[in-house]
Amino acid sequence: MPELSAAGAPQAATGSLLAAVALILAAAALFSRLARWVRQPAVVGEIVAGLALGPSLLGLLPGDPVALLFPADVRSALEVLAHLGLVLFMFGVGYQFDAGRLRGHGRQVVATSLASLTLPFALGAGLAWVLRPWFVTEEMSTSGLLVPALFLGAALSITAFPVLARIIVERGWRRRRTGAVALACAAIQDVLAWGVLAVVVALAKSTGPWPVARMALVCGVFVLGLLVLVRPGLNWLLAPGRRCSGGPVNHAVLVVGLLLSAWATEAMGLHAVFGAFAFGAVVPRRRIDAATPEVPERIEQTSLLLLPVFFVVTGLSVDVSGLGGRGLLILLAVLAVACVGKFAGAAGAALLTGATRREAATLGVLLNTRGLTELIILNVGLALGALDSRMFTALVIMAVATTVMTGPLLALLGPAGDDGGRRAASSRLLRSPPGAGTDSHHGGGRPRPTGPFSVTPGSSESPAHSVENERS
């Protein structure tokens, strides 16, 4: 009998996990449908579903249904699935990153990017200093103010590139000056923000200057290895006509490569998302899109299936009802600093570089979008111990609120048209630079076909592969 009981325990745990995943996917589908009905990105609905299944809503019911549906062993398994989905998603973000967006847009993009990054970063770091007496230090593993201040600054300075691209495409702004500038700014900010976050992670996990320098050196060697060895190796391996190439082989190569890259950065002391992003950015996209475009699509679909689990794992750490009076003040301060820093930085820099007031305001609203990218950073900070649970809850609510408010604010501003005197500048701005439309990793002159994680310029239709459409 004891043997039967022991044998039945794994089966019971497996059954509980399957039931939990089924509930999560059903809730995500329902809430994403509701989000679309109110003209919000589907990811907003999935994030709200994750929050609703946690202590913030489901936990208000009697009988502790959260603990019943997600016991400790199920939560552990869900965390593994969530991290896997996160790694797959970050590969897609790196895969769709196109350095060509950074060329040919002039000083306005550089000024707007830096201003809308540095101002909220500085305000966030200052806010950490102001709120320091209210930090629950028992929940934090970092001593001193440096790491929390740097992390809060990085969290408030991020812009969610994928959902921003979706908003611009849906509104038909891809070929307009404002849309092109916003996309280029978001691309620059993505690179800078992830770099800053890597520094913060290194500082949080080190005990002195030498470990930080060593981690920086190892990361530099890793990136150099990706550029010098991995990318040419993949280019050779995935060449057309090679016997070992093909759909199943390419699929295995990409999945194994992104998982090994994620493991490598995790072993270095950074988070796994950095390795997955870096690997996605160096793969030969043109060859993959031409030969086996279904392979990135399959990876994407797997990430879309697992990301709702990530939202629930996040939601289980968020308890809105437990904020209290100080928590509400922290939430209002975080929301105000996040919006003011992004809007003032972007709009002010745009005005100083020749944009109209409407264009500047539109840029400020667009670059204030955060969404899933913010949640990824916040979960990294929570795992590091750079945040307490109350600040984590406030920042999660801020991420949802800034994403939700983008659509209504753009509707209030009206169409971001280019005024008469700016049409020539807009034409020059949007004229393709040398090599634009070709694979950014292998600068040949052949046009890059529309493929996974891409958006057709000027189209308001959803691309076949929807990481850029659905996620932020």
N, C-alpha and C positions, 0 to 999 in steps of 0.2 A: 504493500500500500504506500509506504513512503516513496518507493520508486515511481509509482504512478503519479503521485502528487508532484514530485520533482519534474517528471516529464511533462506534466500538464502546465507547469508555470510558464515556460517559453511560449507555448501555444496561446495561453491566455494573454500574455504580453503582446504577441503578434496580432491577435484579434483586436485588442484595444488600440494598437497603433493603426491598423487598417480602418477601424471605425473612426478614429480621430482624423485621419487624412481624408476620408470620405466626407466628414462633416466640414472640414476646412475648405475643400474644393467646392462643395455645394454652397457654402456661405459666400465664398469669393465670387462664384458665378452670379449669385443673386445680387450681391451688392454692386458688382461691376455693371450689371444690367441697369440697376437703379441710378448709378453714376452717369451712365450714358444718357439716361432719360432726362436728367437735369443738366445735360450738356457739360459734363465733366469727364476728364480722362478716366478710362477704366481702372487705372492703377489707384485712383483716389478711392473708388469703391472697395477695392481689395484691401487697401490699408485700413479703411474703416471697418471692414469685416474682421480683420485681425485684432483691432482694438475692441470690437464688440464681443469677441469670444474670450477676452481676458477679464481681469478684475474690474475694469472700468464700467462694463455693462452687465455681462453675464454673472460677474461676481456679486452683483447687487441682489440676485435672486436667493431665496433661502435654500439651505442645504449644501452650500459650497459646491455648485455644479462645475466650477472650473477645476477643482481638485478631482472631482469624479470623472470628468471627461479627459483631463490631461494629468494623470498621476505622474510621479517622479520618473518612472522608467519610460513612460511614453514621451515625456518632455525631453529626455536625453536623446531618444531616437529622432524626435522632431528637430532637435538642434543639429544633428548630423545631416538630415535631409535639407534643412534650411541653409547650412553652409555649402552643401553641394550645389544647390540651386543658385546661391549667391556667386559661387566661383564660375559656374556656367554663364550666368548673366554678365559678369564682368568680362569674360572672354568676348561676348557679343559687343559690349561697349567698346572694347579695344579694337575689335574687328571693324566696327563702323566708323572708327575715328579716322578722319581724312586730313592729313596735314595740308592738303591743298586749300582747305578753307582758311588757313592762316595767311595765305599769300594774296597780294593784290588788293587789300582793303585799306591800306594807308594808316595814317596816324590816329584817325578817329577810333579804330578798333583797338589799337594799343592803349590809347589814353582811357577809353571807356572800360576796357578789361581791367587794367591796373587799378583805376579808381574804384570800380565796383567790387574789387577784391580787397584792396588795402583798407578802405574806409570801414566796411563791416568787420574786417579782421581786427582793426585797432579798437573799434567800439566794443567788440566782443571780448577782447582781452581786458579792456577797461571795466566792462561789466563784471567780469570774473573777480576783479579786485574789489569792486563795490559789494558784491554778494558774498565775498569770502566768509564773513561771520556766520552766514546762513548755510554754508556747506555742511552736510552730514559726513564728517571726516571718517566715521566708523565704517562707512560704505565705500571709501576711496582707498586705493592702495598706493597712491602717489603722495609724497610729502612735499610741502611747499606750494607755491602758487604758480610756478612757471608752467608746468604741464597742463593744469586745468585752464590757465589763461590762454595758452597757445591753442589748446584743443577747442575751447569755446570760440576763439577767433576763427579757426579753420571751419568750424561747423556753421557759423553764421555767414561765411563768405562764399559758400558753395552755390553753384547753379546747376540744375539738373538738365543736362544737354538733351537726353532722349525725348523727354516730354516737351521740352521747348521746341525741338524740331517738329514734333507732331502738331503743336499749336500753330506754328508758322505754316506748315503745309496745309492744314485744314482751312486756314484763312486765306490761302493763296498768296502768301507773302514771300515765298521762297525767292522770287526774282525781284522783289522790291528792296530798296536800299535798307529799310529798317530791318527786314527779315534777314538779309545777308549779313548785316553788321552784327545782329544779335547772335546768329549762329557762329560767326567767327569769334566773337567775344566769349561765348560759352565754351568753345573748343579750347581757347587759350586758358580760360579759368579752370577747366577740367585738369589740364596738365599741371598748372601751378598749384591748385588746391590739393591734388593727390601728392604732389611733391612735398608740400608743407605738412600734410598729414603723415607722410613717411618720416619726416624729421621729428614730429611730435611722438610718434610711436617709438622711434629710436631713443629719444630722451626719456620716455616713460619706462623703458625696459633696461636702461643702462644705469650704472652707478657712478659714472665719472666721464671725463672727456675722451679717454682712450677707447672705451667700448663704443661710444658714439662714432668716433673716427673709424674704428674697425668695421662697424656695421655699414657706414657709408662706403668704405672701400670695397667691401664684399658686394654691396648692391651695385656699385659701379662696374665691377667685374661681371656680375650677372647680366646687367643690361648690355655690356659690351659683347658678352658671349652670345646673347640673343641676336644682336645685330651682325656680328662677324661670322658666327658659326651656324646658329639655328636657322636664320632666314635664308642664307644661301643653300643650306642643306635641304630645307623644305622646298625651295625653288627647284632644286635638282630632283628631289624625290617625287614631286608632284608634276613633273614635266609631262606634256602630252606624249602618248605613245609608249611610255615606260610600262613594262610588264607588271611591275608591282603597284602601279597606280590604278585608281578606280574608286568607286563609291565606298565600298566597305573598308578598303585600306585607308583611304583619305579620312574617313570618319574616325577610324581607330587612331591614326596619327595625330589628328587634331585633339581628340579627347585625351589621349595619353600625354600629349605635349602640354596642354593647358593644366592638367592635374599635376604633372611633375613640376611645372613652373610655379603653381600655387604652393605645392609642398616646399619648394626651394625657398621662396620668400618667407614662408612660415618658419622654416628651419633657421633662417637668418635672423629671426626676431621680429620681422614685419608681419603684416597680416597676409593671408592667402590671396586676398583680392588683388593685391599689387601684381603678383606673378601672373594671375590669369589675365589681367588687363594688358600687361606687357606682352605676353605671348600673342594675344589677339591682335595687338597693334603691329606685330612684325610678320605675321603669316602672309604669304603671297596671295593677296585677295583676288587679283585679276585672274590668276590661273585657277583658283578654286571656283570663282564665279563662272568661268568659262567651261570648266570640265565637269565639276560636280557641285552645282549651286544648292542641291538638296542637302548637302552635308551640314553647312552652317544652319540651315533651316531646322534640321533635326535637333541640333544642339540647342537652338533657340527654343523650340517647342518643349524640350525637356526642362529648360529653365523656367518657362512660363508655367509649367505644371508644378514646379517646386517652389516658386517664389511666394505663393499664398501661404505656404508653411512658414517661410521667413517672416511674413507679416504677423502671423499668429505668435511665433516665438517672440517677436518684438512686443506684441500686444500683451503677452503674459507678464512682461516687466513694466507695463504702464498701468498705473492706477490713478485715474483722474480724481476719483473720490477721495483719495488720500493726500491731495495737494495741500489742503488747509489754507489758512489766510496767507502765510508766507509764500506758499507754493503759487497761489494765484498772483501775488505781486511779482514773483519771479517770472511767471508765464507772461504777464503783461510787459515786463521789462524786456524779456527775450524777444517777444513779438515786435515791440516797438523798435528795438535796436536793429533787428534783422531787416525790417522793412525800410526804416529810415536810412540805414547804412547802404543797402543795395540801391534804393531808388535815388538817393542823393548822389551817391558815387557815380552811377551810370548816367543819370540825367544831367548832372552838372558837367561831367566830362564831355558828354555829347554836345551840350550847348556851347561849351568853350571851343569845340572843334568844328562848329558850323551847322549843327543840326537845328531844325526848327523846334519850337516848344513841344509840338505834338509828337514829333519824332523822338525827342529826348524823353518825354514822359512814357512813350510806348516802350522804348528801350529799358527804362527803369522798371516798368511792370514786368516785362518779359524776363529780365535777368533776376528777378526776385523769385522765380519758380524754383522749387527745391525737390520735394517728392522723394522717390526711392533712393536717389543718390544721397540725400541727407540721412535717411534711415540707415544706410550702409555705414556711413561715417559714425553715426551715433552708437551703433552696436559695437563698432571697433572701440570707441571711447568707453563704453560701459564695461566691455571685457578687460580693458586696460586698468579700470579703476580710476579713470580721469573724471568720471561723473558720478554723482550720487543718484539715487532713484528719482528724487524729486526733480532735479535738473533734467534728467533723461526724459521724464514725462513731459515737462514743459517744452523741451526741444522737439519731441515727436509731434506734439500738438501744433507747434510753430510750423513744422515741415508740411503738415496737412493743410493748415490754414493758408500758407503762402501759395500753395499749389491751387487750392480751391478758388482763391480770390483773383487769380490771373485772368480767367475768362470774363467774369463780370466787369473787371476794371478795363480790359481792352474794349469791351462793348461800350462802356461809358466814354472812352476816349474817341471812339469812332475809327474809321479806316485810317491807317497810317500812310496816307498818300504822300507822294513826293511833290513838293511845290514846284511851280513852273521853272524857276531858276535852277532847280536841283536836278532836273531830268538828265541833263548832259552828264553831271557828276555821277548820277545813279547808273547811267549806261556805262561810264568808264569803270565804276566800282564793280559792276557785275560782269564786265567782260572777262571771259575766262583767261586766267594767267597761263603762261607756258606750262604744258603738261596737265592742265586742269582737265578733269574727266577721265584721266588715265589712272592706273593703279599707283597709289602714292608710295608704294614700297619699291616699285620697279618702274622708274619714270619713263617708260616707253611712250610712243605716240599713239598707240592704239586706244580707242575709246574703251572705257571699262563698262561692261554690260551691267544693267540693273540687276542686283542680286540681293542676297540676304542682308538684313540690317541696313538697307539703303532706302532712299526716298527719291522718286523721280522728280526732278526739278519742275516746278510749275504745276504739278498735279495735286489735286485735292483728294485724290483717291488713296486708299490705304495700300501701301506696298504689300507684296505677298508675304513678307516676313516682318513681324510687327514689334520687335523690341523697341525700335524708335517710335512706334505708334503707341504702345501700351504702357511703357515703363518710364519712370523718371528717376 
